[in-house]
Amino acid sequence: MFTSNPFTEILALIPAAAMQTYVIVMFLLVIGGTVLDMIHKKSARYFFENSKKAAKSAKHTVSGGEKASLAVQTVASEVLTSSEFANPKRRLSHLLTMYGFIVFVATTAIMIFGYLGAGAETPTILPLLWHLGALSLCLGGYWFWFSIRVDVNSEGKEWYELCRADLFVVSLLLTATFALIWSALQSAGVSGWSTLAFLLFILSSTALFAGVYFSKFAHMFFKPAAAYQKRITRADASREGLPIDFDLTDPAVQKQFPDIPQYMGDNPPNMGLGIKRESPNHY
């Protein structure tokens, strides 16, 4: 199971070209959904307008070298290690889910585009990473959903309480779960049930990638830019009048800064501001 390419087993039913076309379509849906999400929420427009305002208020000039250094720090901190999470359990859960997703998607694309041709032999490491990525995704995702999410210190929501923003994490978990079930049943030779599991795997992955506009999928692309802009505003002192970390629900903060919109989390109006609390469904 862990060392065989699961996609080679279904070549008799689905040609390689069809699988490759599906991956390309899903990739295009992610791009289209992200662009539509940015247009609808006007997040990109707000980001650039906020950058211009910050530049006018800057008290120091940030050199090109400093900007490059800040970009590296952003990638190392907010992107690669998710340092914005104050809760270590939530941070670990997020990292398991994030890296599991990256490995799972990357190995899927490599195996489908590189090793479904006639006579092609898939290196053992690829299906092994594919399964480990799916397992890591499930571990981090289910830990979040059934333990961290229901904790009153985080969100205090019952596991069965759903909203539109949950489409991303739910479809993500179902995709990885059905992928593992399909691979296990296929390896065991249970053809009927493995076909059903494969269909559910395709349906959940389609919901994941086609539902970008309706979920928080696009959030992962815009988040690094917001984190980088926050570092720039700190470096040029354009946000010198604001404390580094504050809670927008604090009445004292609201009284001191009455013009700041009372939003929470990573919504566009908070770009460039330090937020103490984590946002709901922070994935």
Buried (B, 14 or more C-beta within 10 A) or exposed (E): BBEBBBBBBBBEEBEBEEBBEBBEEBEEBBEEBBBBBBEEBEBBEBBEEBBEEBBEBBEEEBEEEBBEBBBEBBBEBBBEEBEBBEBEBBBBBBBBBBBBBEBBBBBBBBBBBEBBEEEEEBBEEBBBBBBBBBBBBBBBBBBBBEBBBBEEEBBEBEEEEEEEBBBBBBBBBBBBBBBBBBBBBBBEEEEEBBBBBBEBBBBBBBBBBBBBBBBBBBBBBBBBBBBBBBBBBBBBBBBEEBEEEBEBEEEEBEEEBEEBEEBBBBBBBBBBBBBBEBBBBBB
